[in-house]
Amino acid sequence: MKPHSIVLREFGLISCREGMNTIDRAYLPQKQFEQLENFVLANQQENPEFGQLMTVSVMRGYGKVIKAQNYVGVITLKDGTTIEILPKISSVSYDEEKTKGEMRKLLVRMLRSLRSVPYKSTQSSKIDAEKLPLFEIFVRMFLDEVFFIVRKGLKCGYETIRGNEKFYKGKMLFAEQIKYNSIHKERFFVEYDEFNVNRPENKLLKSTLLLLSRKSASAVNQADIRTLLVLFSEAEPSRNHEKDFTLSCLERSTQYYCGALGWCRIFLAGKSFLSFKGEEYASALLFPMERLFQDYVAKEIRNVLSPRGWYVSAQESALYLFDNPRKFKLRPDIVVRKGEKTYILDTKWKLLGNDPSQNYKISQSDMYQMYAYYKKYEAKNERVKGVYMLYPKTENLSAIPNHCSDDGVNVKIRFIDLLQSERAFIDFCGNVENNT
């Protein structure tokens, strides 16, 4: 059976029922469906939190279904079948192919904003996010990082070599010389240092390039992989990945390798944000949308406000809910300061509803959290001028009333239009400066 390929967005369903072929309802043949089901069940047994990624259930009219949850990325089954899960940036879709392209482009932008992980390449001129499969986009981003390293120059280092050579170099190892060369006077068992490209970093890059040369189906990616393999021809592949990861980037002069090595860890070990079991069924590169949205918003707000003299802090953790004993650390997503003004922002990857009687689907615990942020920062003599909760824009819902308490707490709900994000962040930051 030929490999299958499906694309759906968060909270979409996968079923064996034929005829399902939309961005929210996808069809997989029985054999591939069972592979995916086994992958999901194997991970749920190992880690109950895997339920945040995918669930298996029974739905009337569909039978057994697998539902995508809060993670996006790509799952590859053993027969080559791929399941792409893209961000849900709108609740309805009129042009699915256009929507898929927009979601892929958004995901690429978000990946570049993640903190402490390798998705920051600005070199990706060859990425056609609207048409390329998600896996090939990931490969492209890795290759751009490697080309960046090549342009800066491959780092060389001294490698200790022990061997039975035809020349004398370094120091003689007398025990081995007696053992191996008692009748071969023309040979020397020596140990010496050689200056070459066989550093742990280059070995890992070589191994990843060799792996992707077997997996990538993109002609452009394959051509660039071949080019890079020629440039890494003098480097050996890594024989012990974990050891080489431990030894890599220990010097300040090799920090420019970190982005590409982050991708190496993902491709070689299958580690994105989760470690997965059930590799006999599938492999996965999946990322939490809550984290993607949080880091993306923080980066874009910093880009707008920092040149205007504002200080933007992400994931600040200086305060606790209780001071004696110091317990329950507070960690607002974004804190913005200028002079004596402080603004506290939290991001929520959730599509709100338009029913006031249901509180627009705003979580009560989130409101408690925002109230606590305001009170604790005020208690530390900071003048909190505004508290904001930021959500992705939802159709038919452009504004929600501010939530005000009689003790001065005012929580504002605002929306970010991710399809017009540049304009949206400029407008929002203008509102922050004007306290509106």
N, C-alpha and C positions, 0 to 999 in steps of 0.2 A: 504494500500500500504506500502511495506517495505521501511524503510529509505534507502536513496541513499547515495553514497559516491563518490565524485569526487576530483581529484587533478589536478590543473593547475598552471601555473606560471604567473608572472606578465604579463599583457597585453593579457592574454588569453581570449577567448570568451566562453560564456555559452549560449546554445541555446536549444530549444525544439526539434530540428531536430534530429531524431534518426540516429545512425551511427557515430556521432561525439564522439570520445573517445580517444583523444590524449592529450598530455600535454599542447597544445595550443588551442584545440577545445574540449569542454566538453558538454555532453548531460545531461539535467535534464528533468524528466517528467513534464508535463504541470502544475500539482498541485504544485509541489515544485518550479518550475520556477516562478509561480505567487507569491508564498510566498517571494521568494528572491527579485522579482521585487518590491513588496509592501514595503519591508524593505528598498531597495535602494531609492525609491521615497519618503518614509516618512522622511528619513534622509536628502535628498536633499532639501525638503521644509523647514526643520528646519535649515539646515546649508548648504549654497551653496558650501562651500569648500568640502563637502562630495563627490563632483564630482571628486576630486583627488583620491578617493578610488575606486568607481565603477560608471559606466555610463550605461544607457539604451538607445539603438538606434535600428534602422532597417537596416539590411544589405541584399543586393541582394543575393538571393540564400539560405539565412538562416532565413529570417524573423526577428522577434524581437530577439535581443541579449543583453546580459549583459557583459560588458567588465571590467575585473579587471584592476586596474591602478597601483599606486605607493605604495600600502600597501600590506603587507604579514601577514599571520596568518590563523585563522580558523573561519568560520561562521557556526553556528549550527541552523538549522531550527527547528520549533516546533515539527515536527514529528521525529526528530533525524537525519535527513539528514545533512551531513557535507560537506562543501566546503573548501578545503585546498588551500591556495594561497602561492606559494613558490617563492623565488627570481629567477629572470631570469639571470643566470650566463653565458649563451651562446645563440647565435642567432639561432643555429640549434641543433638538437638532433638526435643521431643515436641509442641510447639505452635508452629508456625512463625510465625504472625501475632503471637503474644505475643513470641516471640524477636526478630522484626524490630523491634517497638516498643521492647523493652528495649535493643537494640543502637543504635537511633537516639538514644534518650535518653542512653545512655552516651557516644556520639560527641559530642553537643552539650555535655555536661559536660566532656569532654576538650578540645574546641576552645576553651572558655573559659579553660583553664589554660595554653595555649601562651604561651611567653615571646616578647616582641618581635614579635608578630603580632596581628591584629585580632580575635581570637575571644574577647573578654572581656566581652561585654555581659551585664549582669544585668537588663536591661529586658524580656527576651523572654517576657512574659506571654501573648502570642498564639501561641507555638510549641506545636503539638500534635505532639510528636516521634514519637508512636506512629503517626500517620496521615499527616502531611505527607510528600511526597517530599523527598529529601535536598536537591535544588537549591532547593526552596522554603524549607527551613530556613535555608540559607545566605542567601537573599534576605531572609528575616525578620530574621536577625541583623544584616545590613547596615542595614535600615530602622530597627531599634531604635537603632543607633549614630547615624543621621542625626537621628532624633527627639531624641536626647540633645543633639545640637549645636543643634537649633532651640530647645530649652528654655533652653539657656545663652545663645543669641543668635548669629545669623550674624555672623561677623567681617567688617567692612568695611575698606576701604583706599583709598589714592589710586591712581587709574588715569590714566596719561598718555594724553590723547586728542588726535589730530591730525585736523583736518578743515576742510572749506570750509563755514563756518557763516554764518547770517544775523545773528549777533550777534558782538560783539567781546569776547573773554575771554582772559586769559592773555597770551601774547606772539604777535606777528605773525611769520609765516614769510614774509619778503619775497620770496624766490626763487619760492616756490609762489604767492604773491599775484600777482606779475607774470605768471607763466605762466598761471594759471587765471582771474584776475579783472580783466584789463586793460580789459575792456568790461563787467564786472559790478561796478560800484562799490558796489552794495548788499551784497556778500558779503565775508567775511573768512577768509583761510586762516590758522588759528591753532593753537596748541598750548597745552593747559591741563590741569591736574590736577583730576579729579573724584572725590569721596569716594562710593564705591558698593560693592556686594557683589561686583563682578567681580574677586575675588581668585582666584588659581590653585586654592585649595582648593574654593571654591564652584563653579567651572567644572567641576572633576572630578566633584563630587557630582552636578551637573546632568546631565553626560554619562552617568554611571552610571545615574541614575534613568530617563533616556530609553531607555537600552539595556534595562533590566529591564522597562520598560513594554511592550516588544515580546516579551520572553521568558517572563515569569512567567505561570503558568496559574492561580495561586491568586487567588480573588476577594478575600480579605482583603488579600493583598499588593498587588493591583492598586488597591484602594481607597486604601490608604495611600500608594502611589506617586503617585496623582493628587493627594492632599492635599499631599504634599511638593513636587510640581512647581508647585503654586500658590504655595507659600511661596518657591520658588526662581525665580519668574517673572522677576525682575529680573536674574538671573544668566545670562550667556551660556554655552552649552556649550563645553567645551574643544576647541580646534582643533589643539592639539599636546600630546598626553597626556604624553609624556616630558619636555618642557620644563616643563609645569605641575607634574609630580611633583617635578622638581628644585627648583622655586621654592616648593614648599608646605612648611608647618610649619617655616619658618626662624625664627619668633619664638616666644618662650616662651608668649605669650598665645594661640597657636593649637594648643597641644599636645593640647587636647581633640578636635581633628579627627583625630588619628593613627589611631584605631581604624577610623573610617569610610573613611579614605583607604587603609588597608591592604586593605579590601574592594574599593575602587575599582580598585586595582592588579590584584587577582585577576580581577574581572569584565571590566575593560577590556582587560587584557593577557593574560588567561588564565594568570596566574602564581600558583600556590599554593606548592608547594615545588619543582616542576619546571617547566621551560619545554618545551613540547611542539611537535613538528613534525607535519606531516600534517594541518593544519587544514582541508584540503579534505575530509577524511573525518570528523573529530570534534573536539570540544573537551573539555577535562577540568579538573576541580577535584579534585585528589587529594593526600592527606596521609599521611606515613609513620607507621604505627602505633607503631613503636619510639620515635619522638620524642613522639608524643601520650601514650603510656603514661609515658614518663620525666618529662615536665613535669607531667602530672596527679598522679603520685605525689609529686613534689617539692612541689607546691602544697598537697596535702592534708596531708602530714606537717608542713609549715610552719604550716598553720592550726591543727593540734593542739598542736604542741610549742612554738611561739614564745610563746604566752601563759603557758607554764609556765617560761619563762626559758631556753629552749634557743635556740642560734643555728643556723640551717639554711642551708647554702650549697649551691647547685646548680651543677654543672659547674665545680667548683673546678679551677684549673690552675696551682697554685703550684709543683708539684714535677715533676722529670724522672726517668725511669728511670735515666739516667746523668748524673752531675754534671760529668764532665770527659772530653770536652766535654759541654755540656748538650744532650742529645738525647732524643727520644722522651718528649714531655710526657705526664704522667699526668693523667687527667681523670675522676675518679669522678663518678657521676651526682649523688650527694647526700652531704654530710658534715655530721654533727650533732655539736655541741659544747655542753658545759655544764661550767664549771669546768675540771678537768683531764681530763674524760672526752671521748673522741672515738669516734664510730661512723661507719663507712663503709658506704654502701649503693649498690648498683647494681641497676638495673631491667632486666628481660629480658622482652620481649614474645614469649613462647613457651609453648606448652602442653606441659608435661612428661609423660613416660610413667611407668608404674608398675613398670617392669622394672629391678631393681637391677643385673642383669648388663649392662645398657646404660647404666649410670650415670644412669638416669631421664631420658635424653636431655639431660643437662647438658653443655654444651660444655667440652671440656678447656681450650681457650684462655681461656674465661671464668674457670675456676678459676685458671689461671696469673695472670690479670689481678688477681683478688682477693688472691692471695698477694702479688703485687708491691705492691699498695696497702698492705697491712698492714705489710710490711717497710719501705717508704719512709717512711710516716708515723711508725712507731716510731723509725726512724733520725733523724728530726727532733725527737725528744724529746716526741712526743705519745703519751699513754697511750691506745692503741687498745683499747677495751673490747669491741668487737664488729664483725664484718664480716658484712654481710647481702647475699644475692641475693634480689630480690623478683620473683616470677612471678605472673601471673594464676592464679586458682584453677582446678583441673582436677578433673573428676569422678573419684571413686574414688582420689584421692590427696590426703590431708590433711596428711601429714607426711613429711619426709625426714630421715634422721639427719644431725647436724652432721658436718662434715668437719674433722678435727683432725690437725695435723702434730706431730711430736715437738719442734719448735722453737717451739711456742706459738701457731701460727696456727689459728684456729677460724672456719671459714666456715659460716654458718647459712643454710639455705634456708627462705624463708617465702613464703606465698601471700596474695594480696589478692583477696577475693571482690568483684568489680566490680559485682555485682547488689545487694550490701549494703555498698557502699563506705564509708559514713559509720561504721558500726559496725566494719568491718574495719580502718580506719585508727586509730580510737581504741584498739582492742585491740592492734594492732601497736605503736603508740607506747607503750602501757603496758608491753609486753614489752621495748621498748628501754630504757625508764627502769629497769626491774627487771633488765635484762641477762639476759633469758631467750630 
